[in-house]
Amino acid sequence: MSQNRVLIHSIAFLAIGVITSGCSGGHKYDRSESDRSALEKTSEAIRGAFGRGDIATIMAYHHPEVVKSLSYGNYLIGRDAVQKDIAGTLQRFNLEWKENQVRSILIQGDTAVELTDFVIQGIPKKQGEPFLFRGRAMVVYVRYENSPTGWASIREIIQPAT
């Protein structure tokens, strides 16, 4: 695989992995079961929306001031930039989560921080072979009344597996 193609795949899946880090399994320190349940529903909704290519639903779980660091040199500021990146990814690939394991979640007041390991299968829409993207995401959620679950991603960073 050419270096350019590997870079494109990495960037595309970094965006996805960051957005979709889940809220199940692992060690959790949470204020309440209702908060944990709402965060789990947030993750499930985002991952499901990626699988369907449903950009509107994905964006419903992102705060207007979201910032994502998807890889070195790929830094997105604001919902418009994130939405543009997601749309570009979903034009090129169908995505399926193969694994999503929360390693840690901390809920403190109106903020939650989550560390998740993930494996996403990418299936090119035009040509190319399916591939797996593995990595780790740190997602910071805040309470946000316009989100369907009351929680929205406001900061995210991806670390690809090496």
Helices and strands as residue ranges (DSSP letters): H 3-19, E 27-29, H 33-52, H 55-60, E 62-71, E 74-77, H 79-92, E 93-108, E 111-124, E 131-143, E 151-160
